[in-house]
């Protein structure tokens, strides 16, 4: 009987997610808010609480995080990461300063204490790679000049998670300074070792994993990823970071084949992950934190736009491309939920989970809108401030400035060379 109830509940969840995904696709926006709302509707305090499938959904959610980070790692080589660290680290520092600090300050102002401040700083800091990649693909901006700048900031944020997550885990566990330092040292050592192996022996690893049989390739890669993630978690390092590093180690045809095979599994379990977070949030707890979440969302949307604008300007991108870069970075999503989920599981601050849920819901809706409209709105505002009249209208238009020539718009709306396409759409 229990088995039948489990199948009914889990089947209803999967069917519901599919229908919600189709609805989101019809209106061309991210399905993540709908997944979170579905979790709220059928979780604790919801319309129809589910119990039989909760344990399996929890395991599926953990696998979803692992697959999200694995697929993200597949988009980059270790050489790319090292190059990004060398050239774009100032943008990463600006990103941290402008976006983590507001979250920490907000937590302290609400009287939540230093540990919650560190957690909320991470929630407001990290952009959603999955949402941003989908938005860039939908808007046809994969080949734009500002896209590498956006990807560099996202990669630096992902790398920063290798340091941040062990720190948060140690703080939430209440371990001593010595134990926390040891955990961080282990995390950095493991990350450094994997990066070194990926740079020096990545081809050998890919050759070992490679197989012409899709079934064998899927089993080997998935098994290796879960194994490394489990070992990483046993060493007090985030399982998600372990999966990310496995993705970095794989390259070439193996990475492409793995991406094709695992994309459906990633989408399935990632959706389960967002539902799982909603299942553990009482809808009645959201209204009291809605106003703080809205204020924090608006403030950090502005700081993300400023981050992207500054980073694109530093890279020599034109004004329009700077605004597009800033608007594209606004969305928060999977990592914010992961970080808040750690705090909720540790029981640090009851209101932190609802606040993070409301915050992500707001920005995951606003994010695609800012990506689409930040540049035209900024251009319109600047145009309104520019003097105009019959005299100026009679003056012939000047030749394009070097700054305009460096703008991220593709010349004559031509499609980019597929060989040069960074294909961020597959990022998770």
C-alpha positions in Angstrom: 0.0 0.0 0.0 2.8 2.4 0.9 4.5 1.6 -2.4 1.3 2.4 -4.3 1.0 5.8 -2.5 4.6 6.5 -3.2 4.2 5.9 -6.9 1.0 8.0 -7.0 2.7 10.9 -5.2 6.0 10.8 -7.1 4.2 10.3 -10.4 2.0 13.3 -9.7 5.1 15.4 -8.8 6.8 14.5 -12.1 3.7 15.1 -14.2 3.0 18.4 -12.5 6.6 19.5 -13.1 6.3 18.6 -16.8 3.1 20.6 -17.2 4.5 23.6 -15.3 7.6 23.5 -17.5 5.4 23.5 -20.6 3.5 26.5 -19.2 6.7 28.4 -18.5 8.0 27.6 -22.0 4.8 28.9 -23.6 5.2 32.3 -21.9 9.0 32.3 -22.3 10.1 32.5 -18.7 12.0 30.4 -16.3 10.1 27.5 -14.7 12.0 27.7 -11.4 9.4 30.0 -9.7 6.6 27.6 -10.7 8.7 24.6 -9.3 9.1 26.5 -6.0 5.4 27.4 -5.8 4.5 23.7 -6.5 6.7 22.7 -3.5 5.0 25.4 -1.4 1.6 24.1 -2.4 2.3 20.5 -1.5 4.7 20.8 1.4 4.5 21.6 5.0 1.4 23.8 5.6 0.4 23.6 1.9 -2.8 22.6 0.2 -2.1 18.9 0.0 1.0 17.8 2.0 2.8 14.7 0.7 4.5 12.3 3.0 5.2 8.9 1.4 7.6 10.3 -1.3 9.4 12.8 0.8 12.5 10.7 1.5 12.9 9.8 -2.1 12.4 13.5 -3.2 15.2 14.4 -0.7 17.6 12.0 -2.3 16.5 13.2 -5.8 17.1 16.8 -4.7 20.7 16.0 -3.6 21.4 14.2 -6.9 19.9 17.3 -8.7 22.5 19.6 -7.1 25.3 17.2 -8.0 24.2 17.0 -11.6 23.8 20.8 -11.9 27.4 21.3 -10.8 28.7 18.4 -12.9 27.1 19.9 -16.0 28.4 23.3 -15.1 31.9 22.0 -14.9 31.6 20.3 -18.3 31.3 23.7 -19.9 34.9 24.7 -18.9 38.4 23.2 -19.0 40.9 23.6 -16.2 42.9 25.9 -18.5 39.9 28.2 -19.0 39.5 28.4 -15.2 43.1 29.3 -14.6 43.0 31.9 -17.3 39.8 33.4 -15.8 41.3 33.6 -12.4 44.3 35.5 -13.7 42.4 38.0 -15.9 39.0 38.5 -14.2 39.7 38.3 -10.5 39.1 42.1 -10.0 35.6 41.7 -11.3 35.1 38.8 -8.9 36.2 41.0 -6.0 33.9 43.8 -7.0 31.1 41.2 -7.4 31.6 40.0 -3.9 31.8 43.4 -2.4 28.7 44.8 -4.1 26.5 41.8 -3.7 27.5 39.8 -0.6 27.7 42.8 1.7 24.0 43.8 1.4 22.9 40.3 2.4 25.2 40.3 5.5 24.1 43.8 6.5 20.4 42.9 6.1 20.8 39.8 8.3 22.5 41.9 11.0 19.9 44.6 10.8 17.2 41.9 11.4 19.1 40.7 14.4 19.9 37.2 13.0 23.6 37.1 14.2 26.9 36.6 12.4 26.4 33.1 11.2 23.1 33.9 9.5 24.8 37.0 8.1 27.5 34.9 6.4 24.7 32.6 4.9 22.5 35.5 3.6 25.6 37.1 2.1 26.1 34.0 0.0 22.4 34.0 -1.0 22.6 37.5 -2.3 26.1 37.1 -3.8 25.7 34.2 -6.3 23.9 34.6 -9.6 22.0 31.7 -11.2 24.1 30.1 -13.9 21.1 28.1 -15.1 18.6 30.9 -15.5 21.3 33.2 -17.0 22.4 30.7 -19.6 18.8 30.0 -20.6 18.1 33.8 -20.9 21.1 34.4 -23.1 20.1 31.5 -25.4 16.5 32.7 -25.6 17.7 36.3 -26.4 20.2 35.2 -29.0 23.2 36.8 -27.2 25.5 33.8 -27.1 27.9 35.4 -29.6 27.8 38.9 -28.1 31.0 40.5 -27.0 29.8 40.9 -23.4 29.0 37.2 -23.0 32.6 36.1 -22.1 32.5 38.8 -19.3 29.3 37.4 -18.0 30.7 33.8 -18.1 33.9 34.9 -16.3 31.9 36.3 -13.4 29.8 33.2 -13.2 32.9 30.9 -13.2 34.6 33.0 -10.5 31.5 32.7 -8.4 31.4 28.9 -8.9 35.1 28.7 -7.9 34.5 30.8 -4.9 31.9 28.3 -3.7 34.8 25.8 -3.2 36.0 28.1 -0.4 32.6 29.5 0.7 30.6 26.3 1.2 33.1 24.6 3.5 33.3 27.8 5.6 29.5 27.9 5.9 29.3 24.2 6.6 31.8 24.5 9.5 30.0 27.6 10.9 26.6 25.9 10.8 28.0 22.8 12.5 29.4 25.0 15.2 32.9 23.5 15.0 35.9 25.1 16.5 38.2 27.5 14.6 40.9 24.9 14.3 38.4 22.3 12.9 36.9 24.9 10.6 40.4 25.9 9.3 41.2 22.2 8.8 38.0 21.8 6.8 38.8 24.8 4.6 42.4 23.6 4.1 41.1 20.2 3.0 38.6 21.8 0.7 41.3 24.0 -0.9 43.7 21.0 -1.1 41.1 18.8 -2.8 40.1 21.6 -5.2 43.8 22.4 -6.0 44.6 18.7 -6.5 41.7 18.1 -8.8 42.6 21.2 -10.9 46.2 20.1 -11.1 45.2 16.6 -12.2 42.7 18.1 -14.7 45.4 20.4 -16.2 48.1 17.7 -16.4 46.1 14.5 -16.9 42.7 15.6 -18.2 43.2 13.9 -21.6 44.1 10.6 -19.9 41.0 10.8 -17.6 38.8 11.6 -20.6 40.4 8.7 -22.5 39.7 6.3 -19.6 36.1 7.4 -19.3 35.4 7.6 -23.0 33.2 4.9 -24.7 31.4 4.7 -28.0 28.5 3.0 -26.1 26.2 5.7 -24.6 25.1 3.3 -21.9 28.6 2.6 -20.7 29.6 6.3 -20.9 26.6 7.3 -18.8 27.2 4.7 -16.2 30.9 5.4 -15.8 30.5 9.2 -15.7 27.5 9.1 -13.4 29.1 6.6 -11.1 32.4 8.5 -11.0 30.6 11.7 -10.2 28.5 10.3 -7.4 31.6 8.5 -6.0 33.8 11.7 -5.9 30.9 13.8 -4.6 30.4 11.3 -1.7 34.1 11.2 -0.9 34.2 15.0 -1.0 31.3 15.2 1.4 33.0 12.6 3.7 36.0 14.9 3.8 33.8 17.8 4.9 33.9 19.3 1.4 30.7 20.1 -0.5 29.5 17.2 -2.7 28.4 19.8 -5.2 31.9 21.2 -5.5 33.3 17.7 -5.9 30.9 17.2 -8.8 31.9 20.5 -10.3 35.6 19.5 -10.3 34.8 16.2 -12.0 33.1 18.1 -14.8 36.2 20.3 -15.2 38.4 17.2 -15.4 36.4 15.8 -18.4 37.0 17.4 -21.8 36.6 16.9 -25.6 34.2 14.4 -27.0 33.7 12.9 -23.5 32.4 16.2 -22.2 30.1 16.7 -25.2 28.7 13.1 -25.0 28.2 13.4 -21.3 26.4 16.7 -21.7 24.0 15.1 -24.2 23.3 12.1 -22.1 22.9 13.7 -18.7 21.0 16.9 -19.7 17.6 15.2 -19.3 18.6 13.7 -16.0 19.9 17.1 -14.8 16.7 18.8 -15.8 14.6 16.1 -14.0 16.5 16.1 -10.7 17.1 19.8 -10.7 13.4 20.4 -10.9 13.0 17.9 -8.0 15.5 19.9 -6.1 13.6 23.2 -6.4 10.4 21.4 -5.4 12.1 19.8 -2.4 13.1 23.3 -1.1 9.5 24.5 -1.5 8.3 21.3 0.3 10.2 22.3 3.4 9.0 25.9 3.5 5.7 26.8 5.2 3.8 29.2 2.9 2.4 31.0 5.9 6.0 32.0 6.9 6.6 33.9 3.6 4.2 37.0 4.0 6.0 38.3 7.1 9.4 38.4 5.2 8.0 39.5 1.8 8.8 43.2 2.3 12.4 42.6 3.5 12.8 40.1 0.6 11.5 42.6 -1.9 13.7 45.4 -0.6 16.8 43.1 -0.6 15.9 41.9 -4.1 15.6 45.4 -5.5 18.9 46.5 -3.8 20.9 43.6 -5.0 19.4 43.8 -8.5 21.0 47.2 -8.7 24.3 46.1 -7.4 24.4 43.2 -9.9 23.7 45.6 -12.7 26.6 47.8 -11.5 28.9 44.8 -11.3 28.2 43.7 -14.8 28.5 47.3 -16.1 31.9 47.8 -14.4 33.3 44.4 -15.5 32.2 45.0 -19.1 33.6 48.5 -19.2 36.9 47.1 -17.8 36.9 44.6 -20.7 36.5 47.4 -23.3 32.8 46.6 -24.1 30.6 49.4 -25.5 28.0 51.1 -23.4 25.0 49.0 -24.6 27.0 45.8 -24.0 27.8 47.0 -20.4 24.1 47.5 -19.6 23.2 44.1 -21.1 25.9 42.4 -19.0 24.6 44.0 -15.9 21.0 43.2 -16.5 21.8 39.6 -17.4 23.5 38.9 -14.1 20.5 39.8 -11.9 18.8 36.4 -11.6 19.5 34.3 -8.5 18.6 30.6 -8.3 20.1 27.3 -7.6 23.1 28.2 -5.4 21.1 30.7 -3.3 18.6 27.8 -2.6 21.5 25.4 -1.8 23.1 27.8 0.7 19.7 28.6 2.3 18.9 24.9 2.4 22.1 24.3 4.5 21.0 26.9 7.0 17.4 25.6 7.2 18.7 22.0 7.8 21.0 23.3 10.6 18.1 25.2 12.2 20.0 28.5 12.4 17.2 31.0 11.7 13.6 29.9 11.0 12.9 33.0 8.9 16.0 32.5 6.7 14.4 29.8 4.5 11.2 31.7 3.7 13.2 34.9 3.1 15.5 33.1 0.7 12.6 31.5 -1.1 10.8 34.8 -1.5 14.0 36.5 -2.6 14.8 33.9 -5.3 11.2 33.9 -6.5 11.3 37.7 -7.0 14.7 37.8 -8.7 14.1 34.7 -10.9 11.1 36.5 -12.3 12.8 40.0 -12.5 16.1 38.5 -13.9 14.9 37.7 -17.4 13.1 41.1 -17.5 16.3 43.0 -16.6 18.3 41.0 -19.1 15.9 42.0 -21.9 15.1 45.6 -20.9 18.0 47.1 -18.9 19.9 48.2 -22.1 16.9 49.8 -24.0 15.6 51.5 -20.8 19.1 52.9 -20.1 19.4 54.0 -23.7 16.0 55.7 -23.5 16.8 57.5 -20.3 20.1 58.8 -21.7 18.4 59.8 -24.9 15.8 61.9 -23.0 18.7 63.7 -21.3 20.3 64.5 -24.6 19.4 68.0 -26.0 17.4 67.8 -29.3 15.7 70.2 -31.6 15.5 71.5 -35.2 19.1 72.8 -35.1 20.5 69.5 -34.0 18.3 67.6 -36.3 19.8 69.4 -39.2 23.3 68.4 -38.2 24.5 65.2 -39.9 25.1 62.2 -37.7 28.8 61.8 -36.7 30.8 58.7 -37.5 30.6 55.9 -34.9 33.0 56.4 -32.0 35.5 53.7 -31.1 33.4 52.9 -28.0 30.3 52.3 -30.2 32.4 50.1 -32.5 33.3 48.0 -29.6 29.7 47.5 -28.6 28.5 44.0 -28.0 25.9 44.0 -30.8 26.7 41.6 -33.5 27.4 43.3 -36.8 24.4 43.3 -39.1 22.7 40.8 -36.8 24.8 38.0 -38.3 24.9 34.7 -36.4 28.2 34.0 -34.7 30.6 31.4 -36.0 29.4 28.1 -34.4 33.0 27.1 -33.8 33.5 30.2 -31.7 30.2 29.8 -29.8 30.8 29.3 -26.1 27.4 27.6 -25.8 26.6 28.7 -22.3 23.0 27.3 -22.8 24.2 24.0 -21.4 25.3 25.6 -18.1 23.4 24.5 -15.1 
